[in-house]
Amino acid sequence: MGEDSGLNWAGRRFEVTVGPVAHGGHCVARHEGRVVFVRHSLPGERVVVRVTEDRHRGFCRADAIEVLEAAPARVERPCPYSGPGRCGGCDWQHVDPAEQRRLKSAVVREQLARLAGLDDVDVTVEELPGGPLRWRSRARFAVDRSGAAGLRRHRSHDVVPLADCPITVEPAAAAVLQRQWPGAGAVDVSVDSTGAVTTTRLDRQGRPTSSRVVRPGGELPEEPAGRAERRAGGRDWEVEGTGFWQVHPAAADALVAAVAEFAGVRAGETVLDLYAGAGLFGGALAPAVGPEGRVVCVESDAGACAAADANLTDLPQAEVWQGDVDVEGLGELLAELGAPDVVVLDPPRAGAGPAVSRLLAGTGARAVVYVACDPAALARDVAAFVGAGYRLAGIRGFDAFPMTAHVECVALLVPERSTSER
Ligand SMILES: C[S@@+](CC[C@H](N)C(=O)[O-])C[C@H]1O[C@@H](n2cnc3c(N)ncnc32)[C@H](O)[C@@H]1O
């Protein structure tokens, strides 16, 4: 259907005044009775848009391709690859970093209001040290048919080849983007606290085929899987080379501090660390429960469990359970363990889900600390906790992904009757 059919707007250009920010790195505008999600814009701007996608009756997607009246917070994009139709890695390159944090705060508030019915939640997304560029210490780059590495165009499978990625730490960007990867589908890269760079080559089905670690002292070629050393929460951690770890170098410390503050763990308590990865939160909280207490870290990935086991050997009160956090697995665990005093959960992007959230609320834990990288999933699960007798007693947001629309939140849920407030 073309522009003139009147049914599908793809490719159409028109002027709009841009409204509020929405979840997903765009703002909301209206045109001829339809909602238009506009990328590369800011609230209050007058822009010309080009519709990039129209698959829904209710809304279409568009890029701001010309700015007629700019918002005061608009800046020159520091990355030469970002902009309408170009690399899809960042959403807010055209926005002053302080304003990016205000936009993210507004999104968290809006999601909690809309999905959890909580109006006027007070949250101000906090800056992490290090500035808005060169923070990404772990990344996956796509590889095109010619062997060039880059990132995908927004909502597309097309790879935009890059010679650099200014939000990625320089050694990681250089290790991947300054060479060719013929035959590969993608490359994972991470740089650890010692400066060691691990690159893992993936085939077109996403399976790792080889790994290489380059330490500041020299290269260890073709290791089966590199080990990365990390420092956070006053402890040293070892994780799989490109296995899960907070991407921003300052994030793990900031999250550990926020989780510890919200959890307020006391000697003798039982703590559940769900989706535990290499044991970051469980290991950080274990000293506070002391020898009479117990910390159980639950994680599905075998490699992460092995890392957690090794990381927690000096903490006999901490143990690692390999298994899925789902209604069945969690039900079995709770039957064996009894009710925990504190639950920390840090699920992947999709969140824990309402069923797991209700099961956790059913334990009556005095504090549930929910670490979330998607405010929509968080708000949906907060709604499940609220429906099961908990209330939101505190929330903090961290700008752990500057230049992108992503935000990390830590929320404290307590039983309705509890007087705890943070
Ligand atoms: C966001 S990471 C958090 C890791 C850790 N808390 C940290 O901060 O380093 C989520 C973790 O959950 C694990 N995971 C994903 N789905 C799971 C499930 N259903 N049950 C248990 N673990 C799961 C992943 O392997 C990953 O290690």
The ligand as an SDF file (V2000), in Angstrom:
LIG
                    3D

 27 29  0  0  0  0  0  0  0  0999 V2000
   20.1190   -9.8220   34.8400 C   0  0  0  0  0  0  0  0  0  0  0  0
   21.1290  -11.2340   35.1270 S   0  0  0  0  0  0  0  0  0  0  0  0
   21.5070  -10.9930   36.8360 C   0  0  0  0  0  0  0  0  0  0  0  0
   22.7500  -11.6370   37.3510 C   0  0  0  0  0  0  0  0  0  0  0  0
   23.2750  -11.1400   38.6940 C   0  0  0  0  0  0  0  0  0  0  0  0
   22.2250  -10.8010   39.6300 N   0  0  0  0  0  0  0  0  0  0  0  0
   24.2180   -9.9680   38.5140 C   0  0  0  0  0  0  0  0  0  0  0  0
   23.8210   -8.8230   38.7930 O   0  0  0  0  0  0  0  0  0  0  0  0
   25.3560  -10.1800   38.0870 O   0  0  0  0  0  0  0  0  0  0  0  0
   19.9360  -12.4850   35.0990 C   0  0  0  0  0  0  0  0  0  0  0  0
   20.4390  -13.8810   35.3740 C   0  0  0  0  0  0  0  0  0  0  0  0
   19.3130  -14.7430   35.4300 O   0  0  0  0  0  0  0  0  0  0  0  0
   19.6360  -15.9810   34.8250 C   0  0  0  0  0  0  0  0  0  0  0  0
   18.3340  -16.5650   34.4520 N   0  0  0  0  0  0  0  0  0  0  0  0
   17.5690  -16.2830   33.3720 C   0  0  0  0  0  0  0  0  0  0  0  0
   16.3920  -16.9360   33.4420 N   0  0  0  0  0  0  0  0  0  0  0  0
   16.4220  -17.6560   34.5920 C   0  0  0  0  0  0  0  0  0  0  0  0
   15.4810  -18.5090   35.2320 C   0  0  0  0  0  0  0  0  0  0  0  0
   14.2860  -18.7580   34.7100 N   0  0  0  0  0  0  0  0  0  0  0  0
   15.8370  -19.0730   36.3930 N   0  0  0  0  0  0  0  0  0  0  0  0
   17.0430  -18.8210   36.9620 C   0  0  0  0  0  0  0  0  0  0  0  0
   17.9670  -17.9970   36.4090 N   0  0  0  0  0  0  0  0  0  0  0  0
   17.6530  -17.4160   35.2400 C   0  0  0  0  0  0  0  0  0  0  0  0
   20.5750  -15.6280   33.7090 C   0  0  0  0  0  0  0  0  0  0  0  0
   21.4020  -16.7290   33.3680 O   0  0  0  0  0  0  0  0  0  0  0  0
   21.3690  -14.4570   34.3310 C   0  0  0  0  0  0  0  0  0  0  0  0
   22.5360  -14.9350   34.9790 O   0  0  0  0  0  0  0  0  0  0  0  0
  1  2  1  0
  2  3  1  0
  2 10  1  0
  3  4  1  0
  4  5  1  0
  5  6  1  0
  5  7  1  0
  7  8  2  0
  7  9  1  0
 10 11  1  0
 11 12  1  0
 11 26  1  0
 12 13  1  0
 13 14  1  0
 13 24  1  0
 14 15  1  0
 14 23  1  0
 15 16  2  0
 16 17  1  0
 17 18  1  0
 17 23  2  0
 18 19  1  0
 18 20  2  0
 20 21  1  0
 21 22  2  0
 22 23  1  0
 24 25  1  0
 24 26  1  0
 26 27  1  0
M  CHG  2   2   1   9  -1
M  END
$$$$
